[in-house]
Amino acid sequence: MQSRGRFIAVGALLLVMLTMMSGFHRVNVTRFAPGPYVVDLPFGPGPKAVGRAVGIDGRPYGPLAFSSNGRTTVVADTYHERLLYFHHGRLRSRPVGGEMIEELLIDRAGRVFAVDNRSLSLKLYTGPSVRRVMGLKHQPGYSESLWHVGLAPNGRIIVESVRIGRGTLSTRIDEYSASGRFVRSLSEARVSQQGLQPESGSTIVTPVKSFQVAPDGNLYIEPQQTQGSNRIIRIYRENGLFMGNVVIRSPERIRRADFLGIDQQGWIYLAVNIDVPHKARILIVDGRGQMVANLHVGAIPVYGATYGYVLPTGVLYLDQSTRSSYRIREYRPVTRREWRWAGF
């Protein structure tokens, strides 16, 4: 009887162990490893420092924009009126006297598309040459600005612009050919008593705060959202067909959100509370809204228009400036297979 009891006990123990083992499975886990600072320059005068100014809102601003293609990182040193190129640790400066560069992108070939809001134009810098691609026509009584630019794989250029004046505010997102020819309007919205409302006939029927063009050409839209701990990203095909929403759920209340980009896997990168000490983080979610990574980062005390840039490979370049230095740090995704317990 004792041996039978021991046999039953051992069998029960093995059954429990097998049951527990069946709850384990291997999953891909991605972490973002902090890498080198690809840009690290002090604020101040001189060729090896960047400019800083106080905006009309009383906040300090440094270089307003940057971009990278993985080999070269280019920075708009806006208040020193120049572009800075960083390539394998070497710095090259290009003066752009008289221009106010507030947004830029560098493509795989090293061409730089830069927004000059003094001339209300998008310019293309290739080697020693510069060419005007497109521009806005100033209307008396209004103030215009080009806000954001995206490059599609088919060579098309997506431009967001704003016009303020005579008691109105309107925003537009338009598509242009690579040569600067107007193709179509994607979105137009105006302020009404209900807030910013889309115009009838717009392809994108929601007020747009920001957008990013994915490596596959799809357009990811961040609508105007102001409260709570969730953000919705709307996805459209190149032809304007609405594909669906992705909900990003933050572990804490969002005071500000900055849409950084999308990688070739369709992962979405959102900076949350980037200017709030001990609250700044980068949320990366997949196309279903599942959290891939929750990256805690340093809060930035100096403002700009660009805080991060995402390569198709998922490499993230992030503004990690201090009060004394303008710094951009690289974060690389590292994916490993790990055992996880899924429960019963």
C-alpha positions in Angstrom: 0.0 0.0 0.0 2.9 2.4 0.8 4.6 1.8 -2.6 1.2 2.3 -4.3 0.8 5.6 -2.4 4.3 6.7 -3.4 3.6 5.8 -7.0 0.4 7.9 -7.0 2.2 10.8 -5.3 5.0 10.8 -7.9 2.5 10.5 -10.7 0.5 13.4 -9.4 3.7 15.5 -9.1 4.7 14.6 -12.7 1.3 15.6 -13.9 1.5 19.0 -12.1 5.0 19.5 -13.6 3.8 18.7 -17.1 0.9 21.0 -16.7 3.1 23.8 -15.6 5.6 23.2 -18.4 2.8 23.4 -20.9 2.2 27.0 -19.8 5.6 28.0 -20.9 6.2 29.1 -24.5 8.9 31.0 -26.3 8.2 34.5 -27.5 10.1 37.3 -29.2 11.1 40.1 -26.8 12.4 43.4 -28.1 14.4 45.8 -26.1 16.0 49.1 -27.3 19.6 49.3 -26.4 20.9 52.9 -25.9 23.9 53.5 -28.2 26.2 56.4 -28.9 25.4 60.1 -29.1 25.6 60.8 -32.8 25.3 64.5 -32.1 26.7 66.2 -28.9 27.4 69.9 -29.2 27.2 72.7 -26.6 24.8 75.6 -26.9 26.5 78.9 -27.7 28.5 80.8 -30.3 31.2 79.4 -32.6 31.5 76.8 -35.3 31.3 73.8 -32.9 28.2 75.0 -30.9 24.6 75.3 -31.8 22.2 78.2 -31.4 19.5 78.7 -28.9 16.7 81.3 -28.5 13.7 82.1 -26.4 10.4 81.7 -28.2 7.3 84.0 -28.0 5.9 81.4 -25.5 8.9 82.1 -23.2 10.4 78.6 -23.7 14.0 77.9 -24.8 14.5 76.5 -28.3 17.5 74.9 -29.9 17.9 73.4 -33.3 14.4 72.9 -34.5 14.7 69.7 -36.6 16.9 66.8 -37.5 16.8 63.6 -39.6 19.0 60.6 -40.4 19.3 57.9 -43.1 21.4 55.7 -40.8 24.7 56.9 -42.3 24.4 60.7 -42.1 22.5 62.7 -39.5 21.6 66.3 -40.5 20.6 69.0 -38.0 18.9 72.3 -38.7 21.0 74.7 -36.6 18.2 77.2 -37.0 19.4 80.1 -35.1 22.9 79.9 -36.6 21.3 79.7 -40.1 23.1 76.5 -41.2 22.8 72.8 -41.7 25.1 70.5 -39.8 26.0 67.1 -41.3 27.3 64.3 -39.0 28.9 61.4 -40.8 31.0 58.7 -38.9 31.9 61.3 -36.2 32.9 64.0 -38.7 31.1 67.3 -38.8 30.4 69.4 -41.9 28.6 72.7 -41.9 26.6 74.3 -44.7 25.5 77.9 -44.3 21.8 78.8 -45.3 22.0 82.5 -44.6 18.6 84.2 -44.4 16.6 81.0 -44.1 14.5 79.8 -41.2 14.8 76.0 -41.4 12.1 74.5 -39.2 11.6 71.0 -40.7 13.8 68.7 -42.7 14.3 65.1 -44.0 17.3 63.3 -45.5 16.6 60.5 -47.9 18.6 57.3 -48.6 20.7 59.1 -51.3 21.7 61.9 -48.9 19.4 64.6 -50.4 18.0 67.0 -47.8 14.5 68.4 -48.1 14.2 71.4 -45.8 11.4 73.8 -45.0 12.3 77.5 -45.1 9.4 79.4 -43.5 10.9 82.8 -44.3 10.2 82.1 -48.0 7.3 79.6 -47.3 9.0 77.0 -49.4 10.4 73.5 -49.4 13.9 73.3 -50.7 16.1 70.4 -51.9 19.8 70.4 -51.0 21.9 68.1 -53.2 25.6 68.4 -53.0 26.5 72.1 -53.5 23.2 72.9 -55.2 19.8 74.0 -53.8 16.5 74.0 -55.6 13.0 75.2 -54.6 10.6 72.3 -54.8 7.3 73.9 -53.8 6.0 76.8 -51.8 2.9 78.6 -50.4 1.6 81.8 -51.8 1.3 84.5 -49.1 -2.1 86.1 -48.7 -2.4 89.6 -47.2 -3.8 89.5 -43.7 -2.7 86.0 -43.1 0.3 84.2 -41.5 1.3 80.9 -43.2 3.7 78.2 -42.2 4.8 74.8 -43.5 4.7 72.4 -40.5 5.6 68.9 -41.5 7.0 67.0 -44.5 6.9 63.3 -45.4 8.5 61.4 -48.2 6.7 58.4 -49.8 8.5 55.4 -51.4 7.0 56.4 -54.8 8.8 59.8 -54.7 5.7 61.8 -53.7 6.0 64.5 -51.1 3.4 65.0 -48.4 3.3 68.5 -46.9 1.3 69.9 -44.0 0.6 73.6 -43.8 -1.2 76.1 -41.6 -2.8 79.5 -42.3 -3.9 81.9 -39.6 -5.6 85.3 -39.9 -8.9 87.3 -40.0 -10.2 85.2 -37.1 -9.7 81.9 -38.8 -7.2 79.0 -38.6 -7.0 76.3 -41.3 -4.7 73.3 -41.8 -4.0 71.3 -45.0 -2.2 68.2 -46.0 -1.3 68.1 -49.7 0.5 65.7 -51.9 3.1 66.8 -54.5 5.1 65.0 -57.1 8.9 64.7 -56.7 9.3 67.8 -59.0 6.9 69.9 -56.8 3.8 69.6 -58.9 0.6 69.7 -56.9 -1.2 66.3 -57.1 -4.1 66.4 -54.7 -5.4 67.6 -51.3 -5.6 64.9 -48.6 -7.0 66.9 -45.7 -8.3 70.3 -45.0 -9.8 71.5 -41.7 -10.9 74.9 -40.2 -11.7 76.1 -36.8 -15.4 76.4 -36.0 -17.5 76.6 -32.8 -16.9 72.8 -32.4 -13.1 73.2 -32.7 -11.0 72.1 -35.6 -13.4 70.4 -38.1 -12.6 68.7 -41.5 -13.8 70.3 -44.7 -16.4 68.4 -46.7 -14.7 66.4 -49.5 -11.5 65.7 -47.6 -9.9 62.3 -48.2 -9.0 62.2 -44.5 -12.2 63.0 -42.5 -10.6 63.9 -39.2 -8.7 66.9 -37.9 -5.0 66.1 -38.1 -2.4 66.9 -35.5 0.5 65.2 -37.2 1.3 62.4 -39.7 4.0 60.0 -40.7 4.6 58.2 -44.0 5.4 54.5 -43.4 8.1 52.6 -45.4 5.3 50.8 -47.3 3.8 54.2 -48.4 0.7 54.0 -46.0 -0.1 57.3 -44.3 -0.4 57.2 -40.5 -2.5 60.1 -39.0 -2.5 61.3 -35.4 -5.8 63.1 -35.0 -6.3 66.0 -32.6 -6.6 64.5 -29.1 -6.1 66.3 -25.9 -7.1 64.2 -22.9 -6.6 60.8 -21.2 -4.0 58.1 -21.4 -4.8 56.8 -24.9 -3.9 58.0 -28.4 -5.5 56.8 -31.7 -3.5 56.5 -34.9 -5.5 56.2 -38.1 -4.0 54.4 -41.1 -4.7 55.2 -44.8 -3.5 53.6 -48.0 -1.7 55.6 -50.6 -5.0 55.9 -52.5 -6.8 57.4 -49.5 -8.6 54.2 -48.4 -9.1 54.1 -44.7 -7.6 50.8 -43.2 -8.3 51.1 -39.5 -7.2 52.5 -36.1 -4.5 51.5 -33.7 -5.0 52.5 -30.1 -1.9 53.3 -28.1 -2.5 52.9 -24.3 -0.1 54.7 -22.1 0.6 53.5 -18.5 0.0 57.0 -17.3 -1.8 60.2 -18.3 -0.5 61.8 -21.4 0.3 65.5 -21.0 1.9 65.8 -24.4 2.5 63.3 -27.3 4.8 63.5 -30.2 4.4 61.1 -33.1 7.9 60.0 -34.1 7.4 57.4 -36.9 6.8 53.9 -38.2 9.2 51.1 -39.0 9.0 48.4 -41.7 7.2 46.0 -39.3 4.4 48.5 -38.9 5.5 49.4 -35.3 4.4 52.8 -34.2 6.7 55.1 -32.1 5.2 57.7 -29.9 7.0 60.0 -27.5 5.0 60.7 -24.3 5.6 63.5 -21.9 9.0 64.1 -23.5 9.4 67.4 -21.5 8.2 66.1 -18.1 11.0 65.0 -15.7 10.7 61.3 -14.6 7.7 60.9 -16.9 9.3 60.9 -20.4 9.0 57.7 -22.3 8.8 56.3 -25.8 6.0 53.8 -26.4 6.4 51.4 -29.3 3.4 49.3 -30.3 2.7 46.9 -33.1 -0.1 47.1 -35.7 -2.6 45.7 -33.2 -1.7 48.2 -30.5 0.2 45.6 -28.4 3.0 47.1 -26.4 6.4 46.1 -27.9 8.6 48.4 -25.7 8.1 51.1 -23.0 11.4 53.0 -23.1 12.1 55.4 -20.3 14.2 58.3 -21.4 15.5 61.6 -20.2 13.2 64.7 -20.3 14.3 67.4 -22.6 14.5 71.0 -21.2 15.1 72.7 -24.6 12.4 72.6 -27.3 12.3 72.0 -31.0 10.0 70.7 -33.8 11.5 67.3 -34.1 12.2 65.0 -31.1 12.8 61.7 -32.8 13.3 60.0 -36.1 12.7 56.3 -36.9 14.6 54.3 -39.6 12.7 51.5 -41.5 14.9 49.1 -39.5 13.5 50.4 -36.2 16.6 52.3 -35.2 15.5 55.3 -33.2 17.3 58.6 -33.1 16.1 60.6 -30.1 16.6 64.2 -28.8 18.2 63.8 -25.4 19.4 67.3 -24.9 20.4 68.9 -21.6 20.3 72.6 -20.6 23.9 73.0 -21.8 24.2 70.6 -24.8 22.2 69.5 -27.9 22.4 65.7 -28.0 20.9 63.1 -30.3 21.2 59.5 -29.1 20.8 56.3 -31.1 18.6 53.4 -29.8 18.8 50.0 -31.6 16.1 47.3 -31.3 17.5 44.0 -30.0 15.1 41.0 -30.3 15.7 37.7 -28.4 13.7 34.5 -27.9 12.7 34.1 -24.3 10.6 31.6 -22.3 7.4 33.1 -20.8 4.8 31.7 -18.5 1.3 32.0 -19.9 -0.6 30.5 -17.0 -3.3 27.8 -17.1 
